[in-house]
Amino acid sequence: MNQHTQGSESSTPAETSTEMLYQLEDVPPMGVSVLLALQHILAAFAGIIAVPLVVCTALGFSVPQTSLVVSASIFVAGIATFIQSKGIGPVGARVPGMMGTDFTFVNPTIAVGSQFGMAGIVAATLSASLVEIVLSRFIKPLMRFFPPLITGTVVALIGITLLPVSMDWAAGGVGSENYGSLQNLSIAFGVMALTLAIAHFGRGILRAAAVFIGMVVGYLVCIPLGLVDLSAVGDAAWFALPNIFAYGFHFDWASILAFVPAYIVSTIGTVGIMMAIGQASGTTMSSKKVSGGVLADGVGSAIAGVFGAGPNTAFSQNVGLVTLTKVASRRVMIIAGLILLALGVFPKLSALISVMPQPVLGGAGVIMFGLVAAQGIKTLATIDLGDRELLIVSVAFALGIGVTVRPDMLANLPSALQMILSSGISTGTLAALLLNIILVNRKTKETR
C-alpha cells in the first residue's frame, strides 16, 4: 500500500466534494489514523454499550456483573472490527466496517437470559452464529437480486430509519427528564453547526476530523453545565480482562431457535451496510467481499459467545462518517478495532467515552445518518425511475419507515415475524427484493 498524497489546496469545490481524501488501501500517517479511528469510536460507542446495558438491566444484573458484560462487548467489538476491516482468509470484507451488538438481539437475549442466565445466552449466541456463517456462503447467487435500484433503496433506508435515533439523542435520550429541553437542543445544534462548518470550510485532516472535533468540543462544553457524570469513571476498574466461558454453557434448542430470526435479520442488514460502505468509499462490492462481510458477522458473534458478549453485526452509523470525511482507509478502522480492544480491558477509559452526553451524539448523528440517506438517493438518481421502479421504492420506503416510527403495529404478530420485521431496514429491504421479483419489468419482457 502506498502513502496517500493529499490534493492541492486549490482544488475546486466540485473536486473536493467527489474525491476521496484517503481511499480504501491508502495509509494515512499514524497520528492522523489514530485521530480518525477515535472519531469512528465516538460515533459508534453508544451503540456498542447500549445493548449490553439494556440486557443487563432487564435481567437484574449487579453493577460488577454489568461492567464485565459491557467490557466484554467492547473487547469483542474490537476483535470483530479488526477482522472485518483487515480480513483473515475468507473472513472479513476488507472495508472500513465498524462492528458491535445490535438491538435486533435484545429481545431474544432477554428471553433466554431470564430462563438460563448468561450460560444460556452464551450457548445460544455461539451455536446460532452458525446460521449466519452458513448463510454467508450463499451470498454470491443472491447478489443478482441487488441491482442499483435495490442497493440505492436499502442504503437510503439505512439512513432514514436511523434519523429518529439521532433526533432522540439530540433531545437528550429516550426517557430523559429534560427530553427536548432548550439546553439539549442548543447543544445538539451547536455540535451540528460546528461539525458542518469544519466539514465545509476545513481542509485536509481538519475536515476529515470534523465530527471528532465537534463531539469533543460538545463534550467539554457539557462538563461545566453538569451534563457529564464522571462518577462512573471513578467507579470503573482500571483493568479487567474478559474471561473465556466465565458463565458456563447451557445448551438448549429452544434458545438457539429464538436467536435464528435475529441472525437472519443481521445477514440482510449486513448485506445492505456492505453496499452502503462500497458506495460511500467508491468501491465496487463484489459478492466475495459481501460474503466475507457476512461471514465476519458470524465469526465475530461466535467469538462474542466465547467471551460472554452479545452477537456482533456491522454498524450502519459509521457509513455516514466515510461519506462526510472522504476517508475510506481501512487502516483507520483496523486501528479503531485495536483501540476498542484496549478500551475493553481498561474500563476507566471506556467509561470516559460512555458518559458522552446524548445531545452531543445527536448533533453529529443527524449529519451522519442524513448523509447515508442522501448517498442512497444519489444512487437512485442515476437510474431510470419508471412507474415500476417508483412503486418498488415507494412501498419499501413506506413499510421501512412505517415500522420504524410505529413499531407497536407488529405487537400481535408471531415473535419470529416480529423479530424479522421490527427493523425498518430489513422490512424495507425484503419489500424491495420481493417487489423487484414480482413486478416484472415490462421493457425487459417485451424485448424477449
C-alpha positions as a Markdown table, in Angstrom:
| # | Residue | x | y | z |
|---|---|---|---|---|
| 1 | Met | 0.0 | 0.0 | 0.0 |
| 2 | Asn | 1.3 | 3.4 | -0.8 |
| 3 | Gln | 1.2 | 6.6 | 1.3 |
| 4 | His | -1.7 | 8.8 | 0.1 |
| 5 | Thr | -0.8 | 12.2 | -1.1 |
| 6 | Gln | -3.4 | 14.9 | -0.4 |
| 7 | Gly | -4.5 | 17.1 | -3.2 |
| 8 | Ser | -3.6 | 20.7 | -3.6 |
| 9 | Glu | -5.4 | 23.3 | -1.5 |
| 10 | Ser | -6.5 | 25.0 | -4.8 |
| 11 | Ser | -8.9 | 22.2 | -5.6 |
| 12 | Thr | -12.3 | 23.4 | -6.7 |
| 13 | Pro | -15.3 | 22.7 | -4.5 |
| 14 | Ala | -16.6 | 20.2 | -7.0 |
| 15 | Glu | -13.4 | 18.2 | -7.0 |
| 16 | Thr | -13.2 | 18.4 | -3.2 |
| 17 | Ser | -16.7 | 17.0 | -2.8 |
| 18 | Thr | -16.2 | 14.0 | -5.0 |
| 19 | Glu | -12.6 | 12.9 | -4.5 |
| 20 | Met | -11.6 | 10.8 | -1.5 |
| 21 | Leu | -9.1 | 12.2 | 0.9 |
| 22 | Tyr | -7.9 | 8.7 | 1.7 |
| 23 | Gln | -9.0 | 5.7 | -0.4 |
| 24 | Leu | -9.5 | 2.1 | 0.7 |
| 25 | Glu | -5.9 | 1.0 | 0.6 |
| 26 | Asp | -4.3 | 4.4 | 1.4 |
| 27 | Val | -2.2 | 4.6 | 4.6 |
| 28 | Pro | -2.6 | 7.9 | 6.5 |
| 29 | Pro | 0.1 | 8.9 | 8.9 |
| 30 | Met | -0.2 | 7.1 | 12.3 |
| 31 | Gly | -1.2 | 10.2 | 14.2 |
| 32 | Val | -3.9 | 11.0 | 11.6 |
| 33 | Ser | -5.1 | 7.4 | 11.6 |
| 34 | Val | -5.5 | 7.3 | 15.4 |
| 35 | Leu | -7.4 | 10.6 | 15.4 |
| 36 | Leu | -9.8 | 9.3 | 12.6 |
| 37 | Ala | -10.1 | 6.0 | 14.4 |
| 38 | Leu | -11.2 | 7.7 | 17.6 |
| 39 | Gln | -13.7 | 9.6 | 15.6 |
| 40 | His | -15.3 | 6.4 | 14.4 |
| 41 | Ile | -15.3 | 5.1 | 18.0 |
| 42 | Leu | -17.0 | 8.2 | 19.4 |
| 43 | Ala | -19.7 | 7.8 | 16.7 |
| 44 | Ala | -20.3 | 4.1 | 17.5 |
| 45 | Phe | -19.6 | 3.8 | 21.2 |
| 46 | Ala | -23.1 | 4.5 | 22.4 |
| 47 | Gly | -24.4 | 1.7 | 20.2 |
| 48 | Ile | -21.8 | -0.7 | 21.3 |
| 49 | Ile | -22.6 | -0.4 | 25.0 |
| 50 | Ala | -26.3 | 0.3 | 24.7 |
| 51 | Val | -27.4 | -3.3 | 24.1 |
| 52 | Pro | -25.4 | -4.9 | 27.0 |
| 53 | Leu | -26.7 | -2.2 | 29.3 |
| 54 | Val | -30.3 | -2.7 | 28.3 |
| 55 | Val | -30.0 | -6.5 | 28.6 |
| 56 | Cys | -28.2 | -6.4 | 32.0 |
| 57 | Thr | -30.7 | -4.0 | 33.4 |
| 58 | Ala | -33.6 | -6.1 | 32.3 |
| 59 | Leu | -32.1 | -9.3 | 33.8 |
| 60 | Gly | -31.3 | -7.6 | 37.1 |
| 61 | Phe | -27.5 | -8.0 | 36.9 |
| 62 | Ser | -25.4 | -6.4 | 39.6 |
| 63 | Val | -23.1 | -3.4 | 38.8 |
| 64 | Pro | -20.0 | -5.6 | 38.8 |
| 65 | Gln | -21.7 | -8.2 | 36.5 |
| 66 | Thr | -22.9 | -5.5 | 34.2 |
| 67 | Ser | -19.4 | -3.9 | 34.0 |
| 68 | Leu | -17.9 | -7.3 | 33.0 |
| 69 | Val | -20.5 | -7.8 | 30.2 |
| 70 | Val | -20.0 | -4.2 | 28.9 |
| 71 | Ser | -16.2 | -4.6 | 28.9 |
| 72 | Ala | -16.5 | -7.9 | 27.1 |
| 73 | Ser | -18.8 | -6.3 | 24.5 |
| 74 | Ile | -16.3 | -3.5 | 23.8 |
| 75 | Phe | -13.4 | -6.0 | 23.7 |
| 76 | Val | -15.2 | -8.3 | 21.2 |
| 77 | Ala | -16.4 | -5.3 | 19.1 |
| 78 | Gly | -12.7 | -4.5 | 18.7 |
| 79 | Ile | -11.9 | -8.1 | 17.6 |
| 80 | Ala | -14.8 | -8.2 | 15.1 |
| 81 | Thr | -14.0 | -4.7 | 13.7 |
| 82 | Phe | -10.3 | -5.7 | 13.2 |
| 83 | Ile | -11.3 | -8.9 | 11.4 |
| 84 | Gln | -14.0 | -7.2 | 9.3 |
| 85 | Ser | -11.6 | -4.4 | 8.1 |
| 86 | Lys | -8.3 | -6.3 | 7.8 |
| 87 | Gly | -9.6 | -9.6 | 6.7 |
| 88 | Ile | -8.3 | -13.0 | 7.7 |
| 89 | Gly | -8.6 | -15.5 | 4.9 |
| 90 | Pro | -12.2 | -15.5 | 3.7 |
| 91 | Val | -13.4 | -13.7 | 6.8 |
| 92 | Gly | -14.0 | -10.0 | 6.5 |
| 93 | Ala | -15.0 | -7.7 | 3.7 |
| 94 | Arg | -11.7 | -5.7 | 3.9 |
| 95 | Val | -13.6 | -2.4 | 4.0 |
| 96 | Pro | -13.9 | 0.1 | 6.9 |
| 97 | Gly | -16.6 | -1.6 | 8.8 |
| 98 | Met | -17.4 | -0.9 | 12.5 |
| 99 | Met | -18.9 | -3.9 | 14.4 |
| 100 | Gly | -21.0 | -4.2 | 17.6 |
| 101 | Thr | -24.1 | -5.7 | 19.1 |
| 102 | Asp | -27.4 | -4.5 | 17.5 |
| 103 | Phe | -30.8 | -4.0 | 19.2 |
| 104 | Thr | -32.1 | -6.8 | 17.0 |
| 105 | Phe | -30.7 | -9.2 | 19.5 |
| 106 | Val | -32.2 | -7.6 | 22.6 |
| 107 | Asn | -35.5 | -9.5 | 22.9 |
| 108 | Pro | -34.1 | -13.0 | 22.3 |
| 109 | Thr | -31.2 | -12.3 | 24.7 |
| 110 | Ile | -33.5 | -11.2 | 27.5 |
| 111 | Ala | -35.9 | -14.1 | 26.8 |
| 112 | Val | -33.1 | -16.7 | 27.0 |
| 113 | Gly | -31.3 | -14.9 | 29.9 |
| 114 | Ser | -34.4 | -14.8 | 32.0 |
| 115 | Gln | -34.6 | -18.6 | 31.9 |
| 116 | Phe | -31.0 | -19.8 | 31.7 |
| 117 | Gly | -28.9 | -16.7 | 32.7 |
| 118 | Met | -25.6 | -15.8 | 30.9 |
| 119 | Ala | -24.9 | -19.5 | 30.4 |
| 120 | Gly | -27.9 | -19.8 | 28.1 |
| 121 | Ile | -27.1 | -16.5 | 26.3 |
| 122 | Val | -23.5 | -17.7 | 25.7 |
| 123 | Ala | -24.7 | -21.1 | 24.3 |
| 124 | Ala | -27.4 | -19.5 | 22.1 |
| 125 | Thr | -25.1 | -16.8 | 20.8 |
| 126 | Leu | -22.3 | -19.2 | 19.9 |
| 127 | Ser | -24.5 | -22.0 | 18.5 |
| 128 | Ala | -26.9 | -19.9 | 16.4 |
| 129 | Ser | -24.0 | -17.9 | 14.9 |
| 130 | Leu | -23.6 | -21.0 | 12.6 |
| 131 | Val | -26.8 | -19.8 | 10.8 |
| 132 | Glu | -25.1 | -16.6 | 9.6 |
| 133 | Ile | -21.8 | -18.4 | 8.9 |
| 134 | Val | -23.8 | -20.8 | 6.6 |
| 135 | Leu | -25.8 | -18.0 | 5.0 |
| 136 | Ser | -22.6 | -16.2 | 4.1 |
| 137 | Arg | -21.7 | -19.0 | 1.7 |
| 138 | Phe | -24.9 | -18.3 | -0.4 |
| 139 | Ile | -24.3 | -14.5 | -0.9 |
| 140 | Lys | -23.0 | -14.9 | -4.5 |
| 141 | Pro | -26.2 | -16.3 | -6.0 |
| 142 | Leu | -28.2 | -13.7 | -4.1 |
| 143 | Met | -26.2 | -10.7 | -5.4 |
| 144 | Arg | -28.1 | -10.7 | -8.7 |
| 145 | Phe | -31.2 | -9.6 | -6.7 |
| 146 | Phe | -29.3 | -6.4 | -5.6 |
| 147 | Pro | -29.2 | -4.1 | -8.7 |
| 148 | Pro | -28.7 | -0.4 | -8.1 |
| 149 | Leu | -32.5 | 0.1 | -7.6 |
| 150 | Ile | -32.4 | -2.2 | -4.6 |
| 151 | Thr | -29.0 | -1.1 | -3.2 |
| 152 | Gly | -30.0 | 2.6 | -3.5 |
| 153 | Thr | -33.3 | 1.9 | -1.7 |
| 154 | Val | -31.6 | -0.1 | 1.0 |
| 155 | Val | -28.8 | 2.5 | 1.6 |
| 156 | Ala | -31.4 | 5.3 | 1.8 |
| 157 | Leu | -33.5 | 3.3 | 4.2 |
| 158 | Ile | -30.5 | 2.7 | 6.5 |
| 159 | Gly | -30.0 | 6.5 | 6.9 |
| 160 | Ile | -33.7 | 7.4 | 7.1 |
| 161 | Thr | -34.5 | 4.7 | 9.7 |
| 162 | Leu | -31.6 | 5.9 | 11.9 |
| 163 | Leu | -32.6 | 9.5 | 11.8 |
| 164 | Pro | -35.3 | 9.1 | 14.6 |
| 165 | Val | -32.5 | 7.7 | 16.8 |
| 166 | Ser | -30.3 | 10.8 | 16.3 |
| 167 | Met | -33.3 | 13.0 | 17.0 |
| 168 | Asp | -33.9 | 11.2 | 20.3 |
| 169 | Trp | -30.2 | 11.7 | 21.1 |
| 170 | Ala | -30.4 | 15.4 | 20.3 |
| 171 | Ala | -33.4 | 15.8 | 22.6 |
| 172 | Gly | -31.5 | 14.2 | 25.5 |
| 173 | Gly | -32.2 | 10.5 | 25.1 |
| 174 | Val | -35.4 | 8.5 | 25.4 |
| 175 | Gly | -36.7 | 8.6 | 29.0 |
| 176 | Ser | -34.6 | 11.7 | 29.9 |
| 177 | Glu | -36.3 | 14.0 | 32.4 |
| 178 | Asn | -35.3 | 17.0 | 30.3 |
| 179 | Tyr | -36.1 | 15.5 | 26.9 |
| 180 | Gly | -36.4 | 18.2 | 24.3 |
| 181 | Ser | -35.2 | 21.0 | 26.6 |
| 182 | Leu | -33.8 | 24.1 | 25.1 |
| 183 | Gln | -30.4 | 23.3 | 26.6 |
| 184 | Asn | -30.2 | 19.9 | 25.0 |
| 185 | Leu | -31.4 | 21.1 | 21.6 |
| 186 | Ser | -28.9 | 24.1 | 21.8 |
| 187 | Ile | -26.0 | 21.7 | 22.5 |
| 188 | Ala | -27.0 | 19.4 | 19.7 |
| 189 | Phe | -27.5 | 22.3 | 17.2 |
| 190 | Gly | -24.1 | 23.8 | 18.3 |
| 191 | Val | -22.3 | 20.5 | 17.7 |
| 192 | Met | -24.1 | 20.1 | 14.3 |
| 193 | Ala | -23.2 | 23.7 | 13.3 |
| 194 | Leu | -19.6 | 23.4 | 14.3 |
| 195 | Thr | -19.2 | 20.0 | 12.5 |
| 196 | Leu | -20.8 | 21.4 | 9.4 |
| 197 | Ala | -18.6 | 24.5 | 9.4 |
| 198 | Ile | -15.4 | 22.4 | 9.7 |
| 199 | Ala | -16.6 | 19.8 | 7.2 |
| 200 | His | -17.4 | 22.5 | 4.6 |
| 201 | Phe | -14.7 | 25.1 | 5.2 |
| 202 | Gly | -11.9 | 23.0 | 6.6 |
| 203 | Arg | -9.1 | 21.4 | 4.6 |
| 204 | Gly | -7.2 | 18.1 | 4.9 |
| 205 | Ile | -7.1 | 16.5 | 8.3 |
| 206 | Leu | -9.2 | 19.3 | 9.9 |
| 207 | Arg | -12.0 | 18.5 | 7.5 |
| 208 | Ala | -11.6 | 14.7 | 8.0 |
| 209 | Ala | -11.8 | 15.1 | 11.8 |
| 210 | Ala | -14.8 | 17.4 | 11.7 |
| 211 | Val | -17.1 | 15.0 | 13.7 |
| 212 | Phe | -14.4 | 14.3 | 16.2 |
| 213 | Ile | -13.7 | 18.0 | 16.9 |
| 214 | Gly | -17.5 | 18.7 | 17.1 |
| 215 | Met | -18.1 | 16.0 | 19.6 |
| 216 | Val | -15.0 | 16.7 | 21.8 |
| 217 | Val | -16.0 | 20.4 | 21.9 |
| 218 | Gly | -19.5 | 19.5 | 22.8 |
| 219 | Tyr | -18.3 | 17.1 | 25.5 |
| 220 | Leu | -16.1 | 19.8 | 27.1 |
| 221 | Val | -18.9 | 22.3 | 27.0 |
| 222 | Cys | -21.2 | 19.9 | 28.8 |
| 223 | Ile | -18.9 | 19.4 | 31.7 |
| 224 | Pro | -19.4 | 22.8 | 33.4 |
| 225 | Leu | -23.1 | 22.5 | 32.6 |
| 226 | Gly | -23.3 | 19.4 | 34.8 |
| 227 | Leu | -24.3 | 17.1 | 31.9 |
| 228 | Val | -21.3 | 14.8 | 32.3 |
| 229 | Asp | -21.5 | 12.4 | 35.2 |
| 230 | Leu | -17.8 | 11.5 | 35.9 |
| 231 | Ser | -18.7 | 9.3 | 38.9 |
| 232 | Ala | -19.0 | 6.3 | 36.5 |
| 233 | Val | -15.3 | 6.9 | 35.5 |
| 234 | Gly | -14.2 | 7.0 | 39.2 |
| 235 | Asp | -16.1 | 3.8 | 40.0 |
| 236 | Ala | -14.8 | 1.8 | 37.0 |
| 237 | Ala | -11.9 | -0.6 | 37.4 |
| 238 | Trp | -8.5 | 0.2 | 35.9 |
| 239 | Phe | -8.1 | -3.2 | 34.4 |
| 240 | Ala | -10.5 | -6.1 | 33.6 |
| 241 | Leu | -9.6 | -8.9 | 31.3 |
| 242 | Pro | -12.7 | -10.6 | 29.7 |
| 243 | Asn | -12.9 | -14.3 | 30.7 |
| 244 | Ile | -13.4 | -17.2 | 28.4 |
| 245 | Phe | -16.6 | -19.1 | 29.2 |
| 246 | Ala | -16.7 | -17.5 | 32.6 |
| 247 | Tyr | -20.5 | -18.0 | 32.9 |
| 248 | Gly | -20.7 | -21.7 | 31.8 |
| 249 | Phe | -22.5 | -23.1 | 28.8 |
| 250 | His | -26.2 | -24.2 | 28.8 |
| 251 | Phe | -27.3 | -25.7 | 25.6 |
| 252 | Asp | -31.0 | -25.5 | 24.8 |
| 253 | Trp | -32.6 | -26.0 | 21.3 |
| 254 | Ala | -35.4 | -23.5 | 22.0 |
| 255 | Ser | -32.9 | -20.8 | 23.0 |
| 256 | Ile | -31.0 | -21.4 | 19.8 |
| 257 | Leu | -34.1 | -21.2 | 17.7 |
| 258 | Ala | -35.0 | -17.9 | 19.4 |
| 259 | Phe | -31.8 | -16.4 | 18.1 |
| 260 | Val | -32.2 | -17.6 | 14.5 |
| 261 | Pro | -34.5 | -14.9 | 13.2 |
| 262 | Ala | -32.2 | -12.2 | 14.6 |
| 263 | Tyr | -29.3 | -13.7 | 12.8 |
| 264 | Ile | -31.3 | -13.7 | 9.5 |
| 265 | Val | -32.1 | -10.0 | 10.1 |
| 266 | Ser | -28.4 | -9.4 | 10.8 |
| 267 | Thr | -27.5 | -11.1 | 7.5 |
| 268 | Ile | -29.9 | -8.9 | 5.5 |
| 269 | Gly | -28.8 | -5.7 | 7.3 |
| 270 | Thr | -25.1 | -6.5 | 6.8 |
| 271 | Val | -25.5 | -7.0 | 3.0 |
| 272 | Gly | -27.1 | -3.6 | 2.8 |
| 273 | Ile | -24.4 | -2.0 | 5.0 |
| 274 | Met | -21.6 | -3.5 | 2.9 |
| 275 | Met | -23.3 | -2.0 | -0.2 |
| 276 | Ala | -23.5 | 1.4 | 1.6 |
| 277 | Ile | -19.8 | 1.3 | 2.6 |
| 278 | Gly | -19.0 | 0.5 | -1.0 |
| 279 | Gln | -20.9 | 3.4 | -2.3 |
| 280 | Ala | -19.5 | 5.8 | 0.3 |
| 281 | Ser | -16.0 | 4.7 | -0.4 |
| 282 | Gly | -16.2 | 4.5 | -4.2 |
| 283 | Thr | -15.5 | 0.7 | -4.0 |
| 284 | Thr | -17.2 | -2.0 | -6.0 |
| 285 | Met | -18.6 | -4.5 | -3.6 |
| 286 | Ser | -18.2 | -7.9 | -5.2 |
| 287 | Ser | -20.1 | -10.9 | -3.9 |
| 288 | Lys | -16.8 | -12.2 | -2.4 |
| 289 | Lys | -16.4 | -9.0 | -0.3 |
| 290 | Val | -20.1 | -9.0 | 0.8 |
| 291 | Ser | -19.8 | -12.7 | 1.6 |
| 292 | Gly | -16.7 | -12.1 | 3.7 |
| 293 | Gly | -18.5 | -9.3 | 5.5 |
| 294 | Val | -21.4 | -11.5 | 6.5 |
| 295 | Leu | -19.0 | -14.3 | 7.5 |
| 296 | Ala | -17.2 | -11.8 | 9.7 |
| 297 | Asp | -20.6 | -11.2 | 11.4 |
| 298 | Gly | -21.0 | -14.9 | 12.1 |
| 299 | Val | -17.4 | -15.4 | 13.3 |
| 300 | Gly | -17.5 | -12.3 | 15.4 |
| 301 | Ser | -20.7 | -13.5 | 17.0 |
| 302 | Ala | -19.1 | -16.9 | 17.8 |
| 303 | Ile | -16.2 | -15.1 | 19.4 |
| 304 | Ala | -18.6 | -12.9 | 21.3 |
| 305 | Gly | -20.2 | -16.1 | 22.8 |
| 306 | Val | -16.8 | -17.3 | 24.0 |
| 307 | Phe | -16.2 | -14.1 | 25.9 |
| 308 | Gly | -19.7 | -13.6 | 27.2 |
| 309 | Ala | -20.8 | -10.7 | 24.9 |
| 310 | Gly | -23.7 | -10.3 | 22.6 |
| 311 | Pro | -23.8 | -11.3 | 18.9 |
| 312 | Asn | -21.9 | -8.8 | 16.6 |
| 313 | Thr | -23.1 | -7.3 | 13.4 |
| 314 | Ala | -22.0 | -4.4 | 11.0 |
| 315 | Phe | -22.8 | -0.9 | 12.3 |
| 316 | Ser | -24.5 | 1.4 | 9.8 |
| 317 | Gln | -23.9 | 4.7 | 11.7 |
| 318 | Asn | -20.2 | 4.8 | 10.7 |
| 319 | Val | -21.1 | 4.8 | 6.9 |
| 320 | Gly | -22.0 | 8.5 | 7.2 |
| 321 | Leu | -18.5 | 9.3 | 8.5 |
| 322 | Val | -16.9 | 7.9 | 5.4 |
| 323 | Thr | -19.2 | 10.0 | 3.2 |
| 324 | Leu | -18.7 | 13.1 | 5.3 |
| 325 | Thr | -14.9 | 12.9 | 5.8 |
| 326 | Lys | -14.0 | 11.3 | 2.5 |
| 327 | Val | -11.8 | 8.9 | 4.4 |
| 328 | Ala | -12.3 | 5.2 | 3.4 |
| 329 | Ser | -8.9 | 3.9 | 4.5 |
| 330 | Arg | -9.5 | 0.5 | 6.2 |
| 331 | Arg | -6.2 | 1.1 | 8.1 |
| 332 | Val | -8.2 | 3.7 | 10.1 |
| 333 | Met | -10.8 | 1.1 | 11.1 |
| 334 | Ile | -8.2 | -1.5 | 11.8 |
| 335 | Ile | -6.7 | 0.9 | 14.4 |
| 336 | Ala | -10.2 | 1.6 | 15.7 |
| 337 | Gly | -10.6 | -2.1 | 16.4 |
| 338 | Leu | -7.3 | -2.2 | 18.3 |
| 339 | Ile | -8.3 | 0.8 | 20.3 |
| 340 | Leu | -11.6 | -0.9 | 21.2 |
| 341 | Leu | -9.6 | -3.9 | 22.3 |
| 342 | Ala | -7.7 | -1.7 | 24.7 |
| 343 | Leu | -10.8 | 0.1 | 25.9 |
| 344 | Gly | -12.3 | -3.3 | 26.7 |
| 345 | Val | -9.6 | -4.2 | 29.1 |
| 346 | Phe | -9.3 | -0.7 | 30.6 |
| 347 | Pro | -12.8 | 0.1 | 31.8 |
| 348 | Lys | -11.9 | 3.6 | 33.1 |
| 349 | Leu | -11.1 | 4.7 | 29.6 |
| 350 | Ser | -14.3 | 3.2 | 28.1 |
| 351 | Ala | -16.3 | 4.8 | 30.9 |
| 352 | Leu | -14.9 | 8.2 | 30.0 |
| 353 | Ile | -16.4 | 7.8 | 26.5 |
| 354 | Ser | -19.6 | 6.1 | 27.7 |
| 355 | Val | -20.7 | 9.2 | 29.6 |
| 356 | Met | -20.8 | 11.2 | 26.4 |
| 357 | Pro | -23.9 | 13.4 | 26.7 |
| 358 | Gln | -26.7 | 12.3 | 24.3 |
| 359 | Pro | -27.2 | 15.8 | 22.7 |
| 360 | Val | -23.6 | 15.7 | 21.6 |
| 361 | Leu | -24.2 | 12.4 | 19.9 |
| 362 | Gly | -27.4 | 13.7 | 18.4 |
| 363 | Gly | -25.7 | 16.7 | 16.8 |
| 364 | Ala | -23.2 | 14.5 | 15.0 |
| 365 | Gly | -25.7 | 11.8 | 14.3 |
| 366 | Val | -28.2 | 14.0 | 12.4 |
| 367 | Ile | -25.5 | 14.8 | 9.9 |
| 368 | Met | -24.1 | 11.3 | 9.5 |
| 369 | Phe | -27.4 | 9.5 | 9.2 |
| 370 | Gly | -28.7 | 12.2 | 6.8 |
| 371 | Leu | -25.6 | 11.7 | 4.6 |
| 372 | Val | -26.2 | 7.9 | 4.4 |
| 373 | Ala | -29.8 | 8.6 | 3.3 |
| 374 | Ala | -28.5 | 11.1 | 0.7 |
| 375 | Gln | -26.0 | 8.5 | -0.6 |
| 376 | Gly | -28.8 | 6.1 | -1.3 |
| 377 | Ile | -30.9 | 8.8 | -3.0 |
| 378 | Lys | -27.8 | 9.7 | -5.1 |
| 379 | Thr | -27.7 | 6.1 | -6.4 |
| 380 | Leu | -31.4 | 6.1 | -7.2 |
| 381 | Ala | -30.9 | 9.3 | -9.2 |
| 382 | Thr | -28.5 | 7.5 | -11.6 |
| 383 | Ile | -31.1 | 5.0 | -12.8 |
| 384 | Asp | -34.2 | 5.4 | -14.9 |
| 385 | Leu | -37.1 | 5.5 | -12.4 |
| 386 | Gly | -40.2 | 4.4 | -14.3 |
| 387 | Asp | -43.6 | 3.6 | -12.8 |
| 388 | Arg | -42.4 | 0.1 | -11.8 |
| 389 | Glu | -39.3 | 1.4 | -10.1 |
| 390 | Leu | -41.2 | 4.2 | -8.3 |
| 391 | Leu | -43.7 | 1.6 | -7.0 |
| 392 | Ile | -40.9 | -0.5 | -5.5 |
| 393 | Val | -39.1 | 2.4 | -3.9 |
| 394 | Ser | -42.3 | 4.0 | -2.5 |
| 395 | Val | -43.6 | 0.7 | -0.9 |
| 396 | Ala | -40.1 | -0.1 | 0.5 |
| 397 | Phe | -39.8 | 3.4 | 2.0 |
| 398 | Ala | -43.4 | 3.4 | 3.3 |
| 399 | Leu | -43.0 | 0.0 | 5.1 |
| 400 | Gly | -39.5 | 0.6 | 6.3 |
| 401 | Ile | -40.2 | 4.0 | 7.7 |
| 402 | Gly | -43.6 | 2.8 | 9.0 |
| 403 | Val | -42.4 | 0.1 | 11.3 |
| 404 | Thr | -39.6 | 2.4 | 12.4 |
| 405 | Val | -41.9 | 5.1 | 13.7 |
| 406 | Arg | -44.8 | 2.7 | 14.6 |
| 407 | Pro | -43.2 | -0.5 | 15.9 |
| 408 | Asp | -46.3 | -1.3 | 18.0 |
| 409 | Met | -48.2 | -2.2 | 14.9 |
| 410 | Leu | -46.3 | -5.5 | 15.0 |
| 411 | Ala | -47.2 | -6.4 | 18.5 |
| 412 | Asn | -49.7 | -9.1 | 17.7 |
| 413 | Leu | -47.6 | -10.9 | 15.1 |
| 414 | Pro | -45.8 | -14.2 | 16.0 |
| 415 | Ser | -42.5 | -13.5 | 17.7 |
| 416 | Ala | -40.4 | -14.8 | 14.8 |
| 417 | Leu | -42.1 | -12.4 | 12.4 |
| 418 | Gln | -41.8 | -9.5 | 14.9 |
| 419 | Met | -38.0 | -10.2 | 15.0 |
| 420 | Ile | -37.6 | -10.1 | 11.2 |
| 421 | Leu | -39.9 | -7.1 | 10.6 |
| 422 | Ser | -39.0 | -5.0 | 13.7 |
| 423 | Ser | -36.1 | -3.4 | 11.8 |
| 424 | Gly | -37.1 | -0.9 | 9.2 |
| 425 | Ile | -34.1 | -1.8 | 7.2 |
| 426 | Ser | -35.0 | -5.5 | 7.0 |
| 427 | Thr | -38.7 | -4.8 | 6.3 |
| 428 | Gly | -37.9 | -2.3 | 3.6 |
| 429 | Thr | -35.2 | -4.5 | 2.1 |
| 430 | Leu | -37.5 | -7.5 | 2.0 |
| 431 | Ala | -40.3 | -5.5 | 0.4 |
| 432 | Ala | -37.9 | -4.1 | -2.3 |
| 433 | Leu | -36.5 | -7.6 | -3.0 |
| 434 | Leu | -39.9 | -9.2 | -3.3 |
| 435 | Leu | -41.4 | -6.5 | -5.5 |
| 436 | Asn | -38.4 | -6.4 | -7.8 |
| 437 | Ile | -39.1 | -10.1 | -8.5 |
| 438 | Ile | -42.9 | -10.0 | -8.6 |
| 439 | Leu | -43.3 | -6.8 | -10.6 |
| 440 | Val | -41.8 | -8.0 | -13.9 |
| 441 | Asn | -40.0 | -5.3 | -15.9 |
| 442 | Arg | -42.3 | -4.7 | -18.9 |
| 443 | Lys | -39.5 | -3.4 | -21.1 |
| 444 | Thr | -37.4 | -6.5 | -20.4 |
| 445 | Lys | -40.4 | -8.7 | -21.0 |
| 446 | Glu | -41.2 | -7.0 | -24.3 |
| 447 | Thr | -37.7 | -7.4 | -25.7 |
| 448 | Arg | -37.7 | -11.2 | -25.2 |
